[in-house]
Amino acid sequence: MRSDIEIAQAAHKRPIIELAHEQANIPEDQLEPYGRFKAKLSLAYINSLQDRPDGKLILVTAISPTPAGEGKTTTTVGLGDALNHIGKRSIICLREPSLGPVFGMKGGAAGGGMAQVVPMEDINLHFTGDFNAIALANNLLAALIDNHIHHGNILDIDVRRITWRRVMDINDRALREIVVGLGGAGNGYPREDHFDIVVASEIMAIFCLATSLADLKNRLGSIVIGYTRNKQPVLASDLHAQGAMAALLKDALAPNIVQTLENNLAFVHGGPFANIAHGCNTVLATSTALKLADYVVTEAGFGADLGAEKFFDIKCRKSGLVPSAVVIVATVRALKYHGGIDVNQVGIENVDALARGLVNLERHIRNMQENFGVRCVVAINHRSEDTPAEIERLKASVQAHGVEVVLARHWAQGGKGATELAHAVVKLCEQPGQFKFLYQDEDTLWEKIHTIATKMYGAADISADSKVRTQIEQLQAQGYGNLPVCIAKTQYSFSTDPTLRGAPSGHIVNIREVRLSAGAQFVVMVCGDVMTMPGLPKIPAANSIDITDDGRIIGLF
């Protein structure tokens, strides 16, 4: 069996300029090529599309992730190819992979099998340099803060209350808690500092939610970097940082266009994680694709309790996007894992374990239908070891909720293996929608967290120590209470305990930390033990990645 990278390297790729003109009528002079198979679409051309009608927006989400695998990105790619296969004009929109998981444990984000975006190696590594630009803009602001303090601190920044963190795009637990400014007066004032991974940076969130260069610069200027000794907020604009930061991000803000293995257009742009950020690709890429295609398929990170909730309550709320249909991806293997089976045994038929694990899928279905009013279909990402008895048990359970279940074979067959799913999605998109948000803007921050925890996670209540509760109350009093909340928690469970599989209920969601993202226009609530700078596993994926003497990358999945 060929690996993903072997399949991708054998693909017949078409010049992206030619493909973009043929499929979307994009003029050649509106594309900035990065080699033959990658290009950025000009912001001027995007502005020229505003009077065009929008296509239908389809969100691909999933059950709570497991070591057995679900295949959300693969399904997004397969569905996009399948829609084109049945004669619908479709474009997919994905996030860019972070080097943290690429060299760590999770892997890349270009799909798999016969449902991939290419050039796979480029997308999973440096791509067009967007993440580097985001890291540079983030760390420029960090340098300007310490430089301002070193040269007199006219703004009276309290070094104990600096909230802005440095970032890098590699998992490195040693950088979570550090001290900077050591080595004497010439090196600044010693203080505690922190590193996050790039995908957790507020710059990433701003980048993904900005609608133009002007909006980007305004959001960058609104970042709260810390507080004065009188506890007044200090903004990036107080340091005159937003112009230089925007200049670093100018080229990155233009969406990237690549192609699938079947030579269909794909936007790959932006990449926040859904467990520590809002988990969606850029508003610019999604809204542009909707002007160029009749159907746009996008994904939100991790399970629907995280990615889909943030897609709706943050991205859709802030951009005006409205989903026409939702695909919930599940595998028989993963459901058996949620039913209590060891990951090494999920390939063996076990209908009883599957039945126990179905509670996870069923809660995600109810959340989509009842909390957001969206129409959904369940896609079973097929594996060769799935048995007829298991598939029939899964179908019977889901159909009891009035939801169609489709067996999709896109991993092995590409677009033609997901045509049944494509027809089901088209049928859903033709039905009238009743989309709604989970909470209202006027709800307090505490009420918003409570609503998410109880309605999405099945929790009994939320908790926080007095310091965190005071921070939330202060943000409410300072006028930030109308912002949505972005809950950072483990992706592996509805609870904050990653070991609780299935659909735990009655637990308490504890808020450990609060971070204001004023530029991104949401408030982050850090829960449980989730880390915004992950660590590498005992045997990282980097150990298997290599390059041959003739320049061919190997071991990349």
BELUR-V831032 format. One record per backbone hydrogen bond with DSSP energy under -0.5 kcal/mol. CO is the residue of the C=O (numbers start at 1). NH is the residue of the N-H. Records with the same first field share a line. If there is no record, write none. Layout:
CO->NH  NH
//
This chain:
3->7
4->8
5->9
6->10
8->11
11->13
15->19
16->20
17->21
18->22
19->23
20->24  26
21->25
25->27
27->30
28->31
30->42
31->33
32->40
36->16
38->34
39->257
40->32
42->46
43->47
44->48
45->49
46->49
47->50
49->52
56->58  296
57->324  325
58->298
59->61  327
60->300
61->329
62->304
66->69
71->75
72->76
73->77
74->78
75->79
76->80
77->81
78->82
79->83
80->84
81->85
82->86
83->88
84->87
88->90
89->294  295
91->297
92->267
93->299
94->269
98->102
99->103
100->104
101->107
103->542
104->541
110->117
112->115
115->112
116->261
118->259
119->123
120->124
121->125
122->125  127
126->129
129->133
130->134
131->135
132->136
133->137
134->138
135->139
136->140
137->141
138->142
139->143
140->144
141->145
142->146
143->147
144->148
145->149
146->150
147->151
148->153
149->152
153->156
156->229
157->159
158->161
159->162
161->163  227
166->196
168->198
172->175
173->176
175->195
178->193
180->191
184->187
185->188
191->180
193->178
194->166
196->168
197->200
198->201
201->205
202->206
203->207
204->208
205->209
206->209  210
208->283
212->216
213->217
214->218
215->219
216->220
217->221
218->222
219->222
220->223
221->237
223->225  236
225->163  164
226->234
227->158
228->231
232->228
234->225  226
235->238  239
236->239  241
237->240
241->245
242->246
243->247
244->248
245->249
246->250
249->253
251->254
255->41
256->268
257->39
258->266
259->118
260->263
264->260
265->92
266->258
267->94
269->282
270->96
273->277  279
275->489
279->301
280->272
282->286
283->287
284->288
285->289
286->290
287->291
288->291  292
289->292  293
290->55
294->56
295->91
296->58  298
297->93
298->60
299->281
301->307
303->306  307  308
304->309
306->310
307->311
308->312
309->313
310->314  315
311->316
312->317
314->318
315->319
316->320
325->59
326->328  377
327->61  329
328->379
329->63
330->381
331->335
332->336
333->337
334->338
335->339
336->341
337->340
342->345
343->346
345->348
350->354
351->355
352->356
353->357
354->358
356->359
357->360  361
358->362
359->363
360->364
361->365
362->366
363->367
364->368
365->369
366->370  371
367->371  372
368->372  374
369->373
372->436
373->434
375->326
377->328  379
378->380  406
379->330  381
380->382  408
383->386
387->391
388->392
389->393
390->394
391->395
392->396
393->397
394->398
395->399
396->400
398->401  403
399->402
404->378
406->380  408
408->382
409->413
410->414
411->114
413->416
414->417
415->418
416->419
417->409
418->422
419->423
420->424
421->425
422->426
423->427
424->428
425->429
426->430
428->431
440->443
444->448
445->449
446->450
447->451
448->452
449->453
450->454
451->455  456
452->456  457
453->459
458->506
461->509
463->511
465->469
466->470
467->471
468->472
469->473
470->474
471->475
472->476
473->477
474->478
475->480
476->479  481
480->483
484->523
485->487
486->488  525
487->489
488->527
491->65
496->498  529
497->500
499->501
507->460  461
508->510
509->463
510->512  528
511->465
513->526
515->517  524
516->518
517->521  522
521->484
522->517
523->486
524->515  526
525->488  527
526->512  513
527->530
532->197
534->172
538->540
540->543
541->544  545
542->545
546->554
548->551
551->553
552->548
554->546
555->557
557->4
//
